[in-house]
Amino acid sequence: MNNKLSIAYFYPDLLNLYGDNGNVEIISQRALKRGIEVEVMNISIDSGFDASFMQKVNFVFMGGGPDSGQKSMYGDLVNNKKELLREYTENNGVGLYICGSYQLFGHYYKSADGTVLNGLGIFDLHTEHFGEKKPRCIGNTQAELSEIITNDPVFKNVNKLDTTLVGFENHGGRTYLGKNIAPLAKVVVGHGNNSEDKTEGAVYKKSYGTYFHGPFLARNPHFADYLIAQALQISGEELPPLDDALIIAAHTASKKLKQ
């Protein structure tokens, strides 16, 4: 068992829309309360590192951000960090990517004016913004986790709640999954990836993309523990239960919210 959770938090100063940094705080605190050492390494545009650094990392997080924030980090991400993230992902590195960063992990983002922004091409998906032709995807969300996750013995060991994810979404781009990637969940309330096919987010190896803000993990402790167990390469049975009465109440109450 790896007894240290080493988190690489990419662009915390630029991609922190709707409290996405809370995801790092939640996963860190849930690990620390179990006596697991945690190191959070903030990765900025100026941060230089190589493959040996990524080999020390067992969890990567990248949030969502306004257009200005995404434009600021885009060049660095594509030119300097793309291949390191690709290798990390292909080698089953655990990662969580929210909204804007989720989109950038795909093949491309096509804006309403037809401009195409090439993505990292790590996830087999693309995103398009249709402008005024289609309404913005915004509101409270609820989705049922994919069987890829619910059938995973690790998730079964850590799940003390249910198979539902709750959150909040606000995105103009609509994401369409390719053949080589699976949805994270099926939409119950909200828009999800594109407000058309009922898919929400994506799963590729041990990396996950989602449109759920909130912060996402604050109301989904079962998924937070799933990420911790995967990052530490344990079965999940080793994680002692925590007093989650408040967070479970928040999760349950969120399921009653209207979109």
Secondary structure, 3 states (H helix, E strand, C coil): CCCEEEEEEECCCCCCHHHCHHHHHHHHHHHHCCCCEEEEEEECCCCCCCHHHHCCCCEEEECCCCHHHHHHHHHHHHHHHHHHHHHHHHCCCCEEEECHHHHHCCCEEECCCCCEEECCCCCCEEEEECHHHCCCEEEEEEEEECHHHHCCHHHHHHCCCCCEEEEEEEECEEEEECCCCECCEEEEECCCCCCCCCEECEEECCEEEECCECCHHHHCHHHHHHHHHHHHCCCCCCCCCCCCHHHHHHHHHHCCCCC
